[in-house]
Amino acid sequence: MVSKQGVPLMGTIGDGNLSDKIWNREMIESLEQSFLDPRSVVYVADSSLVTAKNLQRMAQSKVRFISRIPETFKAAGEVKARAFAEDRWQAIGRLARTRRNGAFYHAVSYRHALAGGTYRLTVVRSSSLDKRKEKKLERLIRTEQEAMQRAARELMGRRFSCQADAEAALAAFQKAHEDALHTTRGLVIGYTEEKRPRGRPREGMVYPKETHYQVEIRLFAPSEEARKAWLERESAFVLISNLPEDEWSDTALLEEYKGQTKVEQGRPGAKDEVPLGLHLVAFPGKCLRDPALRLRGSQEARGARAVLRGQRDGARARPGQSDGS
């Protein structure tokens, strides 16, 4: 959106049904067309910002950003697995200074290729285990148990003429469920039977024997260690950024990203100013999409804030109401 003076406006009244991904793309375009220097702006947004197209667009425009990578991205699972396997967490501590029982955070960062570029992915682990995660775990356990029981019954109902084939089928079953919370124990058993024709058997007749093989499987509930490990992994999330590590520590990234909450609750003044020029926090609202701009005092930043303030006041005015001029 452009003002009467030709200045791109980034605080706009938008359709609450507009896709957050589309809205973030429009915000990136507004940054490209604005008077702001991308090198003096840090764009903070939730995971709806992170799409392959948006990452490529921001890379071309040199937009600096902090966001959260969606769990649907393969990279999120990869760096999480690496972080827990290496166990090289750095303690960040509690961010909620006013809360005695606030979550305690640990983090570790990696460089990772994504969407044609290389980004800093920071795995953050929180000590606060959300009750919703525990309910999700119980649902997952029930669903997994039902699925594995069906698969086990199907396999145990098969007859194999060759022991090697039965062992291969058991190995395939165990491979398919090696990442499951449940554990299994399997065994191949051979059964030898006489191959008799129909009708009354003849006295003294020797019948040929036939051996077949079947798989026996036992399913075991998840251990407490497995449950705890799953909850720990679920309590972790991955931040994505292109900010340099020598200027922005893991703590600084997390504080900036978590600071969205205060802005989204209508308390932009509750956040401390960042020491690196203009800061742009973007969040999708239902009615008024008004990114909060904060600055260190640069002239262009003051101008941007004035534009946003004027538009916000105008948006809140009643239809037909005079602005006092």
Disulfide bonds with the S-S distance in Angstrom:
none
